[in-house]
Amino acid sequence: MFDKRKIVEKFALSEHIVVYPGDCLDLLKTIPNESLKLIVTSPPYNIGKEYERRLKLESYLEQQAAVIRECVRCLSPKGSICWQVGNYVDNGAIIPLDTILYPIFTGLGLKMRNRIIWHFEHGLHCSRRFSGRYETIIWFTKSDDYTFNLDPVRVPQKYPGKKYFKGPNVGKYSSNPLGKNPGDLWVIPNVKSNHVEKTEHPCQFPVELIERLVLSMTNEEDWVLDPFLGVGTSIIAAIRHNRRGAGAEIVPKYIELAKERIQQELAGTLRTRPMYKPIYDPVEAGNTLIEAPWNKTKDSKQLLLIKEKKVKYHTR
């Protein structure tokens, strides 16, 4: 049944996949109260990308507040909202968007459960400040009785063979056999030019980032909404795990890309980076571009950085 689901443009609780070609507020008005389990999105950062009109910060916050109010109305009492944002840059000074959006969410009665740091290695290089290599996901719930499934998103233990050395459990394994809690700092590559998921969208986020939220905060058949859909990543993460997905997008070429990618996901042909795949290690991969060409000497490699893990430390 799952691969026979169709993409429609109008929301109805009986549907499975909704790609609304228009403003998210218009879509939200058609969604019944308290019917969505997870609302996850990466809204425009008001930095002048091709899909947004740069606004004064006050106007941008008013725009975001209008969307967030409608999202809260549509959110299930057991549901979650995850707003993934970066920084607004004003004449070289940064303003963390999560800090100025926080009062909007709490003012609507939501409670923050985590401020998740998403760390990645690639991006613009700054010359007058340290280059930005993280964004945040602020997670809010509508009540204290919210859906949270930890087991599907556990990660491998660092020391799976560790045992208790004292107490009533002495000799028993001390770690959960299913893995450990991934914590609130997630190291996941961002979608840049050589990423398998890269499309025309300049600020696309990876499917595996949203998969972790979908698996932990929803159950099968629950609704997942992305009010700023982009090229469909949130819906892809939802339908991959037997959830229902909906989203709105105003840019025609992104709408077509989203539909194409969703169809590929349904057909099992969409290429994505697997969840929990190890981060690329240039040394283990045999990359030859680790030696600076302007300093080709026998000591030119970054010895401490590249070979450090092979050193056996000792004390005197």
SVG drawing of the C-alpha trace seen along z (x, -y; Angstrom):
<svg xmlns="http://www.w3.org/2000/svg" viewBox="-10 -47 72 57">
<polyline fill="none" stroke="black" stroke-width="0.4" points="0.0,0.0 2.8,-2.4 4.4,-2.7 0.9,-3.4 0.4,-6.6 -0.2,-9.6 0.9,-13.2 -2.0,-15.6 -2.2,-19.4 -5.0,-19.8 -4.8,-18.7 -7.2,-16.0 -6.7,-13.7 -7.4,-10.7 -4.4,-11.6 -0.8,-10.5 1.3,-13.0 0.5,-16.7 2.6,-19.2 0.8,-22.5 1.9,-25.0 1.5,-28.2 1.8,-30.1 2.1,-27.9 -0.6,-30.1 -3.1,-29.1 -2.3,-25.5 -2.4,-25.7 -5.9,-27.2 -7.2,-24.0 -5.7,-21.7 -7.9,-20.7 -7.0,-21.6 -4.6,-19.4 -4.1,-17.0 -0.4,-17.1 2.1,-15.1 5.3,-16.8 6.0,-20.1 9.5,-20.4 11.0,-23.0 13.9,-25.2 12.4,-28.6 14.0,-31.4 16.8,-33.1 16.1,-36.6 19.5,-36.8 18.4,-37.4 18.4,-34.0 16.6,-33.6 13.5,-32.2 13.0,-35.0 12.6,-38.8 14.9,-40.3 12.8,-42.1 13.5,-44.3 14.0,-42.0 10.8,-43.2 8.8,-42.4 10.5,-39.0 9.6,-38.1 6.0,-39.1 5.9,-36.9 7.3,-33.9 5.0,-34.5 1.9,-34.3 3.1,-30.9 4.0,-29.6 0.6,-30.6 -1.1,-28.5 1.3,-25.6 0.5,-25.5 -3.3,-25.4 -2.7,-22.4 -0.4,-20.6 -1.6,-17.6 -1.4,-17.8 1.2,-15.0 3.0,-16.7 6.3,-18.5 7.6,-21.5 11.2,-21.6 12.4,-24.9 15.8,-24.5 17.6,-27.9 20.9,-29.6 22.0,-33.2 20.8,-36.4 23.8,-38.6 23.5,-42.3 26.5,-44.3 28.9,-41.6 27.2,-41.0 25.3,-37.8 21.9,-37.5 21.1,-33.8 17.6,-33.4 16.7,-30.7 17.2,-33.2 14.8,-35.8 12.2,-33.2 12.2,-31.5 9.8,-34.0 7.3,-33.5 7.0,-29.8 6.9,-30.1 4.4,-33.0 2.1,-30.5 2.4,-28.1 5.0,-25.7 7.8,-24.2 11.3,-23.7 12.7,-20.2 16.0,-20.6 18.2,-23.0 19.9,-20.6 23.2,-21.7 23.7,-20.5 27.4,-20.5 28.8,-20.3 32.2,-20.8 31.6,-22.8 30.3,-26.3 31.3,-29.8 34.7,-30.9 34.8,-34.0 37.8,-36.4 36.8,-38.6 35.2,-36.0 35.3,-32.3 33.5,-30.4 30.0,-29.3 29.8,-25.5 26.6,-24.8 22.9,-25.6 20.3,-24.8 17.1,-22.9 14.8,-24.2 12.3,-21.5 9.1,-22.5 6.1,-20.4 2.5,-21.4 2.2,-19.4 4.2,-17.3 2.6,-14.2 4.4,-14.1 5.5,-11.4 9.2,-10.5 10.7,-7.2 14.4,-7.0 15.1,-3.4 14.8,-4.0 17.4,-6.7 20.0,-5.2 23.6,-5.3 26.4,-2.8 27.9,-2.7 31.5,-4.0 32.4,-1.2 29.9,1.6 31.9,4.1 32.0,2.0 30.8,3.7 29.9,2.5 32.9,3.0 31.0,2.6 27.6,2.6 24.7,5.0 25.2,5.2 29.0,6.0 30.1,8.0 27.1,7.1 27.3,5.0 26.6,1.3 25.5,0.1 22.1,0.4 22.4,3.1 20.3,1.1 22.8,-1.8 23.1,-5.1 21.1,-8.4 22.6,-10.5 22.6,-13.6 21.9,-17.1 25.0,-17.7 24.5,-16.0 27.4,-15.7 25.8,-15.3 27.3,-16.5 25.4,-19.4 24.3,-19.2 27.0,-20.9 28.1,-20.4 29.5,-16.9 26.7,-15.6 24.6,-12.7 21.4,-14.6 22.4,-18.0 19.8,-19.8 19.4,-23.4 18.2,-24.5 20.9,-26.6 20.0,-25.7 18.9,-22.1 19.1,-20.0 20.0,-16.3 17.3,-13.6 19.0,-11.9 18.7,-15.0 14.9,-14.9 14.7,-11.1 16.0,-11.3 13.2,-13.7 10.5,-11.8 11.5,-8.5 11.8,-9.9 8.8,-12.2 6.1,-10.4 4.6,-7.0 3.6,-5.3 0.6,-7.0 1.2,-10.2 1.2,-13.5 4.4,-15.4 4.2,-19.0 6.9,-21.2 5.5,-24.8 8.6,-25.8 9.0,-22.6 11.8,-23.4 12.7,-20.4 10.7,-17.9 13.2,-16.6 10.8,-16.5 8.1,-14.6 10.8,-12.1 11.9,-11.4 8.2,-11.0 7.1,-8.6 10.3,-6.6 9.1,-5.5 5.4,-5.1 4.3,-8.5 2.1,-10.9 3.8,-14.1 2.6,-17.5 4.3,-20.8 3.9,-24.1 6.3,-25.7 6.0,-28.9 8.9,-28.5 7.7,-26.6 11.1,-24.9 11.4,-23.7 7.8,-22.3 8.7,-20.2 12.0,-19.1 10.1,-18.1 7.6,-16.0 10.3,-14.4 12.3,-13.4 9.2,-12.1 8.3,-10.0 11.8,-8.6 11.5,-7.8 8.3,-5.9 9.9,-4.0 12.9,-3.2 15.4,-5.0 16.2,-8.2 19.8,-8.4 20.4,-9.7 23.2,-9.5 22.3,-6.6 21.6,-7.4 24.6,-6.9 27.1,-6.6 30.5,-7.6 31.8,-11.0 34.4,-11.0 38.0,-10.5 40.4,-11.6 43.3,-9.5 41.4,-6.3 39.9,-7.0 43.4,-7.3 42.9,-10.9 46.2,-12.3 45.2,-16.0 46.3,-16.2 49.7,-17.6 50.0,-21.4 51.5,-22.0 53.3,-25.1 55.3,-23.3 56.3,-20.0 58.8,-18.8 59.1,-15.5 57.4,-17.2 54.7,-19.1 51.8,-16.9 49.6,-17.9 51.2,-15.3 49.4,-16.1 46.0,-16.3 46.2,-13.4 48.4,-10.9 47.4,-11.8 44.9,-8.9 47.7,-6.4 49.9,-7.7 49.9,-5.8 50.0,-8.3 52.0,-7.6 53.1,-9.2 56.5,-9.6"/>
</svg>
